[in-house]
Amino acid sequence: MKASTLRWLIVIALIVLWEALPRAGLIPELFLPALSSTLAAGWNEAGEYGHALGVTLYEVAISMAFACGGGILLGAVVGSLPRPRVLIMPMVSSLYAVPLVILYPVFTVWLGIGSESKIAFASIYGFLPTMLATAAGIQTIDPQLLLAARSMGATMSQRLVRVILPAAIPTVLSGLRVGGALVIVGVVVSEMLISSAGIGYLISRYRTILDSPHVFAGVLLVLAMAIAFNAVIRMLERKAAIWQTGTRGGQDTVEEIAPGSLQPAT
Amino acid sequence: MGGNAMQPLANVTPFKRAGAIQVQNVGQVFRTSGAEVVALTDVSLDIKPGRFVVLVGPSGCGKSTLLMMLAGLRQQTSGTILINGAPVPAPDPNRVGVVFQEASLFPWLTAEENVEFPLALRGVAKAERRAKAEAMLQLVGLEGFGKRHPHELSGGMKQRVSIARGLVQDPPVLLMDEPFAALDEQTRMTMGDELLRIWAATGKTVVFVTHSLTEAVYLADEVAVMSARPGRIVDLLQVQLPRPRTYEMLSGDAFGSLRDRIWRHIRKSA
């Protein structure tokens, strides 16, 4: 059986179990409400969930722009210049190990419990991995490529735009994958902690009144958001992978493309 | 120049005159954290237009360094380097094309985009770029492979693209830094013959760095043998074998004695 078919079967099995187990009474409704009652709960309060989703998506979008834009920009600077690298990298790396969520209460004091504090927190949360990955990506560019570009008379800015940036794309994307996921986590978690709107807030509020179907309706929405984000990154990665896959060991790929037809007329 | 693409490729191909290279008493000193390393000392070499000159020597003898200086990618600490009578203070792709080891094609560009790259840097119009790239790919025997990415090409084909890229601006001098070092032996032999064919067709002055003694004698008009660090030229052999070179020559006495002579120099300094 193909791996993709198997994967789909597992997903379908999980969905079926989600419906069947609570219905059969094997799992108490409080722990896990059946999928149908979860969907019904979400549907009945569609307006409320829609509004919450809007708030959360807005916060995610702004944070994503800050985290990814800033992370790529600063990562590019830090990755290409040795002096800032020596200065900043050790700090950033140790900051990365700190559970940044401890800063969130401080942000609410500074910025209030509205969207601003969530955006600030999620931006910083997603910023670090994006920046680290970009810096690493730029540092690991094959120096031969830069030398070749220089031999063809490429100026500093031409080397940046035509060599360094395209060469760094695969690593930057893997940084975005982690950074973007952390932005979603950051927004939802901060909504759950202290707030008055958003999906995280709804989940948290329904949990305090033990309304499991409504809690799980919120969980489903967050799940959908994460899956959608992942799909976008996957699409971008596939575009970049056209060449990324073959940068090393090119000979191996020749066979699978078109055996025999590759002998040039000599 | 939209009409360019319509013209027969032959109109693009007539090549400029080959270039002369003069290297006079060149030295190179590296400074690494206080210590001074003399990489090259008192290197002189006079290369006439259209010659095929091979630099050989033990690892670390500075033959690649010399090539980098000819390319304008590094400046000598003493002495003079002249290409067509003028020094090379910076890379000048109009005078010098460079072919590196395998890894230097841009993996995100197709073969033809790679060949066009030096022209794109200069803002040459798309149609003209494409026409020139096509002519170069045809010259190196890669017609019809322009749309492939480097990972879809074999090692030998990648080096052909690299040669096409080095020639696309029609420089009078082509420098090659161990271009076939990463290839298997059969491909290497074929590529040697191909390079000689391209050289004969274009009439360029070629300076070729290699580790392989057989390759050196097989390809060269002249072989410059360098000593271990500090690198000097210890011998300059004239290879009088007739052209075109053939596989049978490899087992001949003339070939063998030239190779032995190079080997004795290298063994002495290793």
Contacts between the chains, C-beta under 8 A, distances in Angstrom:
chain1	res1	chain2	res2	distance
A	142	B	103	5.7
A	144	B	100	5.9
A	144	B	101	6.9
A	144	B	103	4.8
A	144	B	104	4.7
A	145	B	103	7.4
A	145	B	104	6.2
A	145	B	106	6.4
A	147	B	73	6.6
A	147	B	100	6.9
A	147	B	104	7.3
A	148	B	98	7.2
A	148	B	100	5.6
A	148	B	104	4.0
A	149	B	117	7.9
A	150	B	73	6.1
A	150	B	91	5.8
A	151	B	71	5.4
A	151	B	72	7.9
A	151	B	73	5.9
A	151	B	91	5.0
A	151	B	93	7.2
A	151	B	96	7.9
A	151	B	98	4.1
A	151	B	100	7.8
A	152	B	91	7.1
A	152	B	93	5.0
A	152	B	98	7.9
A	152	B	117	6.4
A	152	B	118	4.0
A	152	B	121	6.0
A	152	B	165	7.8
A	153	B	90	7.8
A	153	B	91	5.2
A	153	B	92	6.8
A	153	B	93	4.8
A	153	B	118	7.0
A	153	B	121	6.1
A	153	B	122	7.5
A	154	B	121	5.4
A	155	B	121	8.0
A	158	B	121	5.7
A	162	B	117	7.6
A	162	B	120	7.8
A	162	B	121	7.5
A	163	B	106	7.0
A	166	B	106	7.4
A	166	B	108	4.8
A	167	B	106	7.9
A	167	B	108	7.4
A	169	B	108	7.6
A	240	B	108	8.0
A	242	B	108	7.9
A	242	B	149	6.6
A	243	B	107	4.4
A	243	B	108	4.6
A	243	B	149	5.0
A	243	B	150	7.3
A	243	B	151	6.2
A	244	B	107	7.5
A	245	B	151	6.5
A	246	B	107	6.8
A	246	B	149	6.7
A	246	B	150	6.9
A	246	B	151	1.8
A	246	B	152	6.8
A	247	B	107	4.7
A	247	B	151	6.6
A	250	B	150	6.4
A	250	B	151	4.7
A	250	B	152	7.7
A	250	B	153	6.6
A	250	B	154	7.3
A	250	B	155	6.9
A	250	B	158	6.8
A	251	B	154	6.1
A	251	B	155	6.0
A	253	B	151	5.2
A	253	B	152	6.3
A	254	B	152	6.9
A	254	B	153	7.2
A	254	B	154	5.3
A	257	B	152	5.3
A	262	B	153	7.8
A	262	B	154	6.3
A	262	B	157	7.4
A	264	B	141	4.7
A	264	B	142	5.7
A	264	B	143	7.8
A	264	B	145	7.0
A	264	B	157	6.6
A	264	B	160	7.4
A	265	B	141	6.3
A	265	B	143	7.7
A	266	B	141	5.6
A	266	B	190	6.7
A	266	B	193	7.9
A	266	B	194	6.5
